[in-house]
């Protein structure tokens, strides 16, 4: 059986997992994928009575075949043994007639921690002594801080994070701006997340720029376009299922549904990987905010980003180009890389594409998609808090609304809603929803929510207000390449 990764746009590309993680992106602009994913079956009975780390080992050994067992064990230990505030890593909580999978118990209180505590550990195993890597990351809020926490102060690695100026929450911005570490660079760009992400992709594909850096310095990504970031997220789908089996809410082999709030499609794609590997999932319910490009696609088969970009109450999902969707198209088109390339070229050139009816039908078998308005986000937060005494962040609330819509057609299948961030990361919206008042100052809003709910404030968020701001750059979006060049020189040439 083939153990190499290939590109979504060219099946002639063949790379082992380590090389794919180091590169982040294929030279043809495609994303790395594992062909014939459905052959990597996981025996569910093997997972019962195992903890998160033990389940992670089984999944990672299958998806990263050129890593040794000792390397995988070391990565898991360094990623998960000390940086999460619960031994379950991703605990599941029953709320009303559904379950919430809490993915925000890591060092930055967002689901990105699961992948971004692991990716730097994998990268450590990949680099030879003379190699250096600069991690480039575009963030709509949570990826940035989670990546910085994972990569800071690591030898042979630097990290540069770009976020949209005035496009993230105050707390998200402060989390990034107060990051210390001798290899961390953060700057706002004048533009939105799609501008940041598109420019990062262009830089990855700029061969002359890569040559300028020299053969021992490579660029890689901490976004979920890097399979080293995506693969760790497959684990919590299996782990949550086993938690329900342990609680005797389901029997081994029973089907479940997952609702996933998504912008870049990485979180829900990890779930699809789990299903391909044998997890009994009936349906993935994909939840968008009012930037609902995906919802329209699921209805029509037309992906069209030519539409106004909206700033919503769920800013981490303010995205119109869902990068990971390309990977789903690869699998659902029968791994037809020429076809995927043709679609991606159309998206690049005219901003839209339409898939064949049979491809859309294949996608609809596994996925349902809906969206939530800003007003509905507030209503959902208030309703679940008042009825069930459970406090959601706005992104989880997007998922809640779409989940309830879906349950009108299927209320019997056990439902797991992925909760992507602590409510304390988005204090304005949460305060407005449950306190019925606008509180301009984020710190005051955090204290008011705490007083009302008695929900503990995560330590990293409580302390961020007292830290010095170390990064306050704002640059034009077309200056990103120059910025990276300066940072590479500062991080690598001056120190080695």
WOCOR-V998796 format. One record per residue. N is the residue number from 1. SS is DSSP state (hx for helix, st for strand, lp for the rest). D_FIRST is the distance of its C-alpha to the first C-alpha in Angstrom with 2 decimals. Layout:
N|SS|D_FIRST / N|SS|D_FIRST
This chain:
1|lp|0.00 / 2|lp|3.81 / 3|lp|6.29 / 4|lp|9.26 / 5|st|11.99 / 6|st|13.78 / 7|st|17.38 / 8|lp|18.81 / 9|lp|20.98 / 10|st|18.94 / 11|st|15.32 / 12|st|15.96 / 13|st|16.06 / 14|st|13.19 / 15|st|14.14 / 16|lp|13.05 / 17|hx|14.58 / 18|hx|17.73 / 19|hx|18.61 / 20|hx|18.09 / 21|hx|20.42 / 22|hx|22.90 / 23|hx|23.15 / 24|lp|23.28 / 25|lp|23.36 / 26|lp|21.81 / 27|lp|24.44 / 28|lp|24.54 / 29|lp|25.75 / 30|lp|22.58 / 31|lp|20.84 / 32|st|17.45 / 33|st|14.95 / 34|st|11.42 / 35|lp|9.98 / 36|lp|9.19 / 37|hx|11.02 / 38|hx|12.03 / 39|hx|8.93 / 40|lp|10.14 / 41|lp|13.12 / 42|lp|16.02 / 43|lp|18.43 / 44|hx|21.75 / 45|hx|23.92 / 46|hx|22.41 / 47|lp|23.92 / 48|lp|27.45 / 49|lp|30.04 / 50|lp|27.83 / 51|lp|29.28 / 52|hx|27.86 / 53|hx|26.64 / 54|hx|24.85 / 55|hx|23.10 / 56|hx|22.22 / 57|hx|20.59 / 58|hx|18.22 / 59|hx|17.27 / 60|hx|17.10 / 61|hx|14.96 / 62|hx|12.16 / 63|hx|12.85 / 64|lp|13.73 / 65|lp|11.26 / 66|lp|13.36 / 67|lp|16.54 / 68|lp|17.90 / 69|hx|19.26 / 70|hx|22.75 / 71|hx|22.21 / 72|hx|21.04 / 73|hx|24.03 / 74|hx|26.40 / 75|hx|25.41 / 76|hx|25.91 / 77|hx|29.20 / 78|hx|30.57 / 79|hx|29.62 / 80|hx|30.85 / 81|lp|33.17 / 82|lp|36.28 / 83|lp|36.21 / 84|lp|36.28 / 85|lp|39.45 / 86|lp|37.91 / 87|lp|35.69 / 88|lp|33.81 / 89|lp|32.77 / 90|lp|32.48 / 91|lp|35.11 / 92|st|35.65 / 93|st|39.25 / 94|st|40.70 / 95|st|43.02 / 96|lp|44.84 / 97|lp|42.38 / 98|st|39.24 / 99|st|37.37 / 100|st|37.15 / 101|st|34.18 / 102|st|35.89 / 103|lp|33.69 / 104|lp|36.62 / 105|lp|37.26 / 106|lp|36.01 / 107|lp|38.16 / 108|lp|38.84 / 109|lp|39.07 / 110|st|36.35 / 111|lp|32.80 / 112|hx|31.54 / 113|hx|32.16 / 114|hx|29.08 / 115|hx|26.75 / 116|hx|29.28 / 117|hx|29.99 / 118|hx|26.30 / 119|hx|25.47 / 120|hx|28.08 / 121|hx|26.79 / 122|hx|23.25 / 123|hx|25.00 / 124|hx|27.00 / 125|hx|23.97 / 126|hx|22.75 / 127|lp|26.02 / 128|lp|27.20 / 129|lp|30.95 / 130|lp|32.24 / 131|lp|30.22 / 132|st|31.87 / 133|st|30.63 / 134|st|32.83 / 135|st|31.48 / 136|st|32.84 / 137|st|33.22 / 138|st|34.99 / 139|st|36.19 / 140|lp|37.96 / 141|lp|39.22 / 142|hx|36.98 / 143|hx|34.05 / 144|hx|36.56 / 145|hx|38.14 / 146|hx|34.95 / 147|hx|33.32 / 148|hx|36.55 / 149|hx|36.69 / 150|hx|33.15 / 151|hx|33.56 / 152|lp|37.26 / 153|lp|38.44 / 154|lp|34.99 / 155|lp|35.16 / 156|lp|33.67 / 157|st|33.19 / 158|st|35.57 / 159|st|35.43 / 160|st|37.31 / 161|st|37.68 / 162|st|39.24 / 163|st|40.74 / 164|st|43.05 / 165|lp|46.73 / 166|lp|48.35 / 167|lp|45.07 / 168|lp|44.10 / 169|lp|46.12 / 170|hx|48.73 / 171|hx|46.95 / 172|hx|43.58 / 173|hx|45.49 / 174|hx|47.34 / 175|hx|44.21 / 176|hx|42.85 / 177|hx|46.22 / 178|lp|47.01 / 179|lp|43.79 / 180|lp|44.63 / 181|lp|42.40 / 182|lp|42.74 / 183|lp|39.72 / 184|st|40.06 / 185|st|41.36 / 186|st|42.08 / 187|st|43.87 / 188|st|44.80 / 189|st|44.52 / 190|st|46.99 / 191|lp|44.68 / 192|lp|42.34 / 193|hx|38.78 / 194|hx|37.31 / 195|hx|39.32 / 196|hx|37.94 / 197|hx|34.30 / 198|hx|34.67 / 199|hx|36.36 / 200|hx|33.76 / 201|hx|31.10 / 202|hx|33.44 / 203|hx|33.90 / 204|hx|30.15 / 205|lp|30.08 / 206|lp|33.26 / 207|hx|32.15 / 208|hx|35.74 / 209|hx|36.13 / 210|hx|33.02 / 211|hx|34.47 / 212|hx|37.77 / 213|hx|36.21 / 214|lp|35.05 / 215|lp|31.77 / 216|lp|31.68 / 217|st|32.31 / 218|st|29.64 / 219|st|29.87 / 220|st|27.52 / 221|st|27.88 / 222|lp|28.57 / 223|lp|28.43 / 224|lp|25.60 / 225|lp|24.35 / 226|lp|22.84 / 227|hx|19.60 / 228|hx|21.03 / 229|hx|23.90 / 230|hx|22.13 / 231|hx|19.53 / 232|hx|22.37 / 233|hx|24.00 / 234|hx|21.32 / 235|hx|22.69 / 236|hx|26.17 / 237|hx|25.18 / 238|hx|23.83 / 239|hx|26.77 / 240|hx|29.36 / 241|hx|28.17 / 242|hx|28.47 / 243|hx|31.91 / 244|hx|33.06 / 245|hx|31.90 / 246|hx|33.82 / 247|lp|36.84 / 248|lp|36.64 / 249|lp|36.70 / 250|lp|33.67 / 251|lp|31.94 / 252|lp|28.28 / 253|lp|26.55 / 254|lp|29.37 / 255|lp|28.64 / 256|st|29.96 / 257|st|30.66 / 258|st|30.37 / 259|st|32.86 / 260|st|31.90 / 261|st|34.43 / 262|lp|32.61 / 263|lp|33.45 / 264|lp|30.42 / 265|lp|28.00 / 266|hx|25.87 / 267|hx|27.10 / 268|hx|26.43 / 269|hx|23.05 / 270|hx|21.96 / 271|hx|23.15 / 272|hx|21.10 / 273|hx|17.94 / 274|hx|19.28 / 275|hx|19.86 / 276|hx|16.36 / 277|lp|15.27 / 278|lp|17.87 / 279|lp|21.27 / 280|lp|23.89 / 281|st|25.43 / 282|st|27.74 / 283|st|28.71 / 284|st|28.64 / 285|st|32.17 / 286|st|32.18 / 287|st|35.55 / 288|st|37.12 / 289|lp|40.54 / 290|lp|42.91 / 291|lp|40.58 / 292|lp|38.90 / 293|hx|36.90 / 294|hx|33.96 / 295|hx|36.33 / 296|hx|37.63 / 297|hx|34.15 / 298|hx|33.23 / 299|hx|36.51 / 300|hx|36.48 / 301|lp|33.09 / 302|st|34.95 / 303|st|34.03 / 304|st|37.27 / 305|lp|38.09 / 306|lp|41.48 / 307|lp|43.54 / 308|lp|45.64 / 309|lp|43.92 / 310|lp|45.39 / 311|lp|45.98 / 312|lp|45.59 / 313|lp|46.05 / 314|lp|42.29 / 315|hx|41.87 / 316|hx|38.31 / 317|hx|37.33 / 318|lp|39.62 / 319|lp|36.79 / 320|lp|36.51 / 321|lp|33.26 / 322|lp|30.45 / 323|lp|27.83 / 324|lp|24.89 / 325|hx|25.64 / 326|hx|23.83 / 327|hx|20.49 / 328|hx|21.47 / 329|hx|22.45 / 330|hx|19.04 / 331|hx|17.42 / 332|hx|20.51 / 333|lp|20.85 / 334|lp|17.55 / 335|lp|15.99 / 336|lp|18.80 / 337|hx|19.37 / 338|hx|22.50 / 339|hx|24.03 / 340|hx|23.48 / 341|hx|25.02 / 342|hx|27.92 / 343|hx|28.60 / 344|hx|28.52 / 345|hx|30.83 / 346|hx|33.18 / 347|hx|33.23 / 348|hx|34.08 / 349|hx|36.71 / 350|hx|38.43 / 351|lp|37.28 / 352|st|35.81 / 353|st|33.39 / 354|st|33.03 / 355|lp|29.81 / 356|lp|29.63 / 357|hx|30.98 / 358|hx|27.77 / 359|hx|25.87 / 360|hx|28.74 / 361|hx|28.68 / 362|hx|25.00 / 363|hx|25.88 / 364|hx|29.02 / 365|hx|27.23 / 366|hx|25.92 / 367|st|28.58 / 368|st|32.36 / 369|st|34.25 / 370|st|37.83 / 371|st|40.03 / 372|lp|42.95 / 373|lp|46.08 / 374|hx|47.72 / 375|hx|50.48 / 376|hx|48.04 / 377|hx|46.32 / 378|hx|49.70 / 379|hx|50.46 / 380|hx|47.18 / 381|hx|47.73 / 382|hx|51.31 / 383|hx|50.59 / 384|hx|47.89 / 385|hx|50.02 / 386|hx|53.19 / 387|hx|51.70 / 388|hx|49.10 / 389|lp|50.11 / 390|lp|46.66 / 391|lp|46.57 / 392|lp|43.80 / 393|lp|43.20 / 394|hx|43.39 / 395|hx|39.63 / 396|hx|39.22 / 397|hx|42.29 / 398|hx|40.61 / 399|hx|37.87 / 400|hx|40.59 / 401|hx|42.44 / 402|hx|39.42 / 403|hx|38.29 / 404|hx|41.79 / 405|hx|41.73 / 406|hx|38.50 / 407|hx|39.85 / 408|lp|42.62 / 409|lp|40.12 / 410|lp|38.10 / 411|lp|40.02 / 412|lp|38.51 / 413|lp|34.88 / 414|st|34.90 / 415|st|34.72 / 416|st|33.50 / 417|st|34.97 / 418|st|33.45 / 419|st|36.31 / 420|lp|35.48 / 421|st|38.55 / 422|lp|41.74 / 423|hx|44.72 / 424|hx|46.57 / 425|hx|44.54 / 426|lp|46.24 / 427|hx|49.75 / 428|hx|51.69 / 429|hx|50.03 / 430|hx|49.82 / 431|hx|53.49 / 432|hx|54.60 / 433|hx|52.80 / 434|hx|54.13 / 435|hx|57.33 / 436|lp|58.43 / 437|lp|59.42 / 438|lp|58.23 / 439|lp|58.05 / 440|lp|57.75 / 441|lp|56.94 / 442|hx|53.41 / 443|hx|54.63 / 444|hx|57.41 / 445|hx|55.02 / 446|hx|52.74 / 447|hx|55.78 / 448|hx|57.06 / 449|hx|53.79 / 450|hx|53.73 / 451|hx|57.37 / 452|hx|56.77 / 453|hx|53.58 / 454|lp|53.66 / 455|lp|49.90 / 456|lp|49.27 / 457|lp|48.49 / 458|lp|45.34 / 459|hx|46.61 / 460|hx|44.86 / 461|hx|46.51 / 462|hx|49.87 / 463|hx|50.08 / 464|hx|48.92 / 465|hx|52.46 / 466|hx|53.93 / 467|lp|51.57 / 468|lp|52.61 / 469|lp|51.06 / 470|lp|49.36 / 471|lp|47.72 / 472|lp|49.67 / 473|st|48.58 / 474|st|48.53 / 475|st|47.44 / 476|st|47.18 / 477|hx|43.69 / 478|hx|43.85 / 479|hx|44.54 / 480|hx|41.17 / 481|hx|39.93 / 482|hx|43.20 / 483|hx|42.94 / 484|hx|39.47 / 485|hx|40.75 / 486|hx|43.65 / 487|hx|41.53 / 488|hx|39.07 / 489|hx|42.16 / 490|hx|43.73 / 491|hx|40.70 / 492|hx|39.35 / 493|hx|41.91 / 494|lp|44.84 / 495|lp|43.20 / 496|lp|41.33
